Amino acid sequence: MKKQLGRLILILISSFMIIPFLYMFMTSLRVTYTAYNFKFALDDLTLKNYREIFYNTSFIIYFLNSLFISLSGVVLNVVFSSMAGYAFAKLEFKGREKIFFFMLLTLIIPSQVTLLPLYVIMRHLGWLNTYMALILPLPTAVGVFIMRQSILKIPRDLMDSARIDGCSEFRIFMEIVLPLIRPAIIALSIFTFVGAWNEFLWPLIATTSNSMRTLTVGMASMNAQYTVNYGLVMAGATMTFLPSFIFYILLQRQFEEGVALSGLKG
Amino acid sequence: MQNVEILLIDEKPKKRFCIKRLAGKGKPYGFIGPLSLLLFTFYVIPIFLSIYFSFTDYNIIKKPGFIGLSNYRDLLLDETFKASIKNTFIFTLGVVPAQTIFSLFMASWLVSRGKSRLTEFVKGAMFIPVISSMVLVSIVWRILLNGEGSPLNMILNILNITQPNWLGDSSIVLFVLMGITVWKNTGYFMILYIAGLMEIPKNYTEAARVDGAGRWRVFYHITLPLLKPTTIMVVFLGMVWSLQTFDLIYTLTGGGPGNASMTLVLHIYNNAFKNFNAGYAMTIANILLFFSAMAAIVQKSFLKKEKSEVY
């Protein structure tokens, strides 16, 4: 009896988490100008809203922009972070601990503090309204931390024997280290992707031209413009939600490991 | 070992990669170089710029002119700033304990139930708000909360409870936003707690159980102290995130009604990009930086103490 009650409460809590998204999805399948006919009947479902947003060139541009920026951010972050993580974990050099500490220190800087100076820097570089401005600031020190932690676990002998065989440092990194830290790379990739995909404030500021906007920025303005057709807004919202959701479903375990790893930093 | 390595590399030069040549003797610096450059350009330089701008009347368009402490003096007279400080603190003080307790509760409940289809489902469900963007969350919640015929209000209607004006009533709007934030963040912290709970050796709790300690006592005297590092992390992250709340409020209420949900970051944004008072915006930003740094220092000192006690 007690066990049954516990199960019921757990399901209730889960529903509370899911229902808003279910509602979003259900509304997206209806042509509704009221949004307030909350019903789960399946009779008047239609894909019209989806057809409409995919005929909307702006929406497709936003979607592709978000996709390109997020994927580039993933590549940039994984490459740079794993390189730095390798150096911090396995190479000896002057000031190693200090530089690592200072890198981690950048994590406490609220991105909102750097926002306006970043805007000024980007304007001086002439990078506003370019992919450069949207992609280059994506890597953070979290990646180095995750990479360093997992590279530390690789036994030193493995690298030493490669070195004696005459393998260059770069080849050791490419051919020995990278394959061994694949789980961490996947975790960091999903992490970066979801973070970049959901980013809002910086793209809002760094872009003024419609052709450079990302999906979140586009959605926020779409929400203001089309408040009459909730179905359309919800179709857009569903499309915004879907990529992260698919990523999460496919790679749930690595995702959770990534959270645990990045959150447990000292 | 190091000498051998250098000798070997010197004796037979292999084909040279671009990065290797670039790095030369300072190979390690070549590895950390690219990231250091990005972090330096996009985090360190902005901090110094931010401090510099706060002493100027910069407005993005014209050249900044030095005006001393006048921006800081203006803070004291700015009613919106006072409201934003107050709201940010209320927000943080409400959200952090709520999401910490809720996530700890959920994590220990799920772990104690063991792995089953239900617990995996709950874990997944809790995580759905985490992976969705704040913009999306606000769009959906706005529709759920607004209007007489909205789903939530319909349920309240059936239960015969008068529906409050969730986002338009200045006495409750902040609490509604806090609720949504807790709803969104709990899944994330729950995962942290689950990871922390998994690290506790089973024989600790088992030994206590054998000695006759009840479930609650085991939790209070063994589990909770061992989870302290995780808790410090959860509280720290929760504080930093709460201090930085923007997306939700920007899209949901715009700080209103009045200044009832104005926060520090929204005030920064408005001053920088709406009122074109960038120097002043940076002054507020430096206050925010100060609070974040305080949170980090407190966290560090707690962690230090923690290490000497436990390890």
Interface residues (C-beta under 8 A of the other chain):
Chain A: G6 R7 L10 I11 I13 S14 S15 F16 M17 I18 P20 F21 Y23 M24 T27 T34 A35 Y36 N37 F38 V79 F80 S81 M83 A84 Y86 A87 F88 L91 E92 F93 R96 I99 M103 T106 I108 I109 P110 S111 Q112 V113 T114 L115 L116 P117 L118 Y119 V120 I121 L136 P137 P139 T140 A141 G143 V144 D160 R163 I164 G166 S168 E169 F170 R171 F173 V194 W197 N198 E199 F200 L201 I205 T216 M219 A220 N223 Y230 V233 M234 A237 T240 F241 S244 F245 F247 Y248 I249 Q252 F255 E256 V259 A260 G263 L264 K265 G266
Chain B: M1 Q2 V4 E5 L8 I9 K12 K14 F17 I19 K20 G26 K27 P28 Y29 F31 I32 P34 L35 S36 L38 L39 T41 F42 Y43 V44 I45 P46 I47 L49 S50 F53 I60 M106 W109 R113 L118 T119 F121 V122 K123 G124 A125 M126 F127 I128 P129 I131 S132 S133 M134 V135 L136 V137 I139 V140 W141 R142 I143 L144 G147 E148 G149 S150 P151 M154 W183 G187 Y188 I191 L192 I194 A195 G196 P229 T230 M233 V234 L237 V240 L243 Q244 F246 D247 Y250 T251 V265 I268 Y269 A272 F273 A278 A281 M282 A285 N286 L288 L289 S292 A293 A295 A296 L303
